[in-house]
Amino acid sequence: MPPMPSATDSLRRWGGLAASVSIVAGIWLLVLPVIGAQPQVRTMIENNEQLGIDPSAKFYTELPGMERFLQRIDDTHRQHPNVMWSRSAPEQASIPKPAPHVPL
Amino acid sequence: MSAPPPDENTVIEPVAPVSSRPDWLCTEDWWAVWLGALVLLVATIATWSARPAENPQTLEKLTGVIKQIDEERAKEAPDAKHLAELTKEREKLNGQLAVNPTKSWLAKLGSWDTQPAKAFLSKSGQSIVPGLIGVFLCCAVLFSIGIGGMGESVPRFLLAFLVVFLLAVLAFVLAGQKVIKHYNLEYALWAILVGLIISNTIRTPKWLMPAVRTEFYIKTGLVLLGAEILFSRLLSLGVPGIFVSWITTPVVLISTFIFGQRILKISSPSLNMVISADMSVCGVSAAIATGAACKAKREELSLAIALSLGFTVIMMVLMPAFIRAVGMNEVIAGAWLGGTIDSTGAVAAAGGMLGETALTVAATVKMIQNILIGVVAFCVSIYWIGWVERDASAPRLGIVEIWRRFPKFMLGFLAASFVFSVMASSGPEGEATTSAVLHGTSQTLRGWLFCLAFVSIGLETNIRELAPYFHGGKALTLYVVGQTLNLIVSLFMCWLMFEKVFPHAADALRN
């Protein structure tokens, strides 16, 4: 059976926990909000939110805009059915046409 | 008298099970399959039963809208505003085809900038606490069934699970801070940190251990992840997509693993494999899947994830800057980002910095790479059984022995992928049902299960145990060399495919 921790040992452990929690709280509640308020960072965050991007997504299904991206790809396949399967030039000579981008 | 040594072709006889209970009732692997299947089955039945009666009319409208989109895009000068309206209409109709009634039972924490309390509100400002209670109850019931089924104490598990779950909530709150979130510092890191703080200060209390079930949570989460691996999406970018994602990635993975074994002589093949896979495939999710397939230690998984997230932040910022500086073609740039940056979210964020085309191509290439996880995890598990774990002097493994050693949760993972791939390919209704099940139930629960797993890893880890893994910097060298190779090979393949072999595909994607 492991020896019972002494009062000093116990105090040291709880002190360690309190110090760690304080550091985490300080970073998350004070430092990060200041960084987030920087114009460059704020612009990046707003841009991601507008485009339906969740940068913390682990898998494609977690990306809010994925369905739209796939639909855009599907549109391309319907418009130019063989373009991603064959090396020959597509029948429609209109590919280089500058089409407008649909906002994502 | 000893038995004669078996010859080279002798097949090992299976070892008789010690327990009288069948394997499929007393191992975590099998329970992960049953629990994952139960979640997917309930969500699918609920979604299918709740499908709207007016679906035939909705489908008709959807076909009409798609036709209008095609006509508009085929015009010499398409009307961008009209196209945007039609696209929105299509999204709305797609959403009406299937409704998942279980979606409201479960919730994920939101993001916040200065007030952590905002993490508990939905985008519409409503409290998500009922959804969190739903997640807790769902996980508690599911794992109580599994724990009870394996003959362990359910009350002790439930008491401990409440605390582990609250720690997972805390990890999600930390991960939801917007700066953290938008620099791709995912919850896995903070879940491990939360656990580490406890285990390395006051030490993880013994009564908490019944709910510290890293492997059980990961394996069940992986069965749910299997449903998200839709092979019908594999051909989204045709031949170029296959070459960029499915040829380059395995080449880089295998080369990096061989480099780690032969040149760096990394003592742990599982550490080598987890780092090689997370670097070449798709970051944390690939690390989790291959880590489970090759039975990597929790410290190895933690190290691989930390390396991957650290380099992801750097690449997410530097790669778009480099691409802009050299004026790279947006399609090639998108494909390069998708093929190299580890994390899916970071790929999208980097693509978004370059433009809509780069974003669409990057996210799609990454999605095709995501699908590779299933194949990689399966191949790694077979390679581990047949080569790494096998004693070189032992006789050849027979089918029965391979089956005995095979990680059974992988069957659930592969079966979920197969069933949902078939369902998604069965037409618009099947696709909508699949999407509703994945977005409403499986993805949310899978996220919670992985978070619980990472909290458990932290609670079981002594920081001192991590020190040997940093010794000699081999892990870091492996990652840097592998990623450098990945950057070079991927760039060459993207250029070859979209510039030389299929230039018309790049032109079409730019439109």
Interface residues (C-beta under 8 A of the other chain):
Chain A: R13 W14 G16 L17 S20 V21 V24 W28 L29 L32 P33 I35 G36 V41 M44 I45 N47 N48 L51 I53 D54 P55 S56 A57 K58 F59 Y60 T61 E62 L63 G65 M66 E67 R68 F69 L70 Q71 R72 I73 D75 T76 H77 R78 Q79 H80 V83 M84 W85 R87 A89 P90 S94 I95 P96 K97 P98 A99 P100 H101 V102 P103 L104
Chain B: I66 I69 D70 R73 A74 E76 P78 D79 A80 L83 A84 T87 R90 E91 N94 D113 T114 P116 L174 A175 Q177 K178 V179 I180 K181 H182 Y183 N184 L185 E186 Y187 L193 I197 I198 N200 T201 I202 R203 L225 E228 R233 S236 L237 G238 V239 P240 G241 C282 G283 V284 S285 M316 S343 T344 G345 A346 A348 A349 G352 M353 E356 T357 L359 T360 A363 T364 K366 M367 N370 S435 L438 H439 Q443 G447 F450 V501 F502 H504 A505 D507 A508 L509 N511
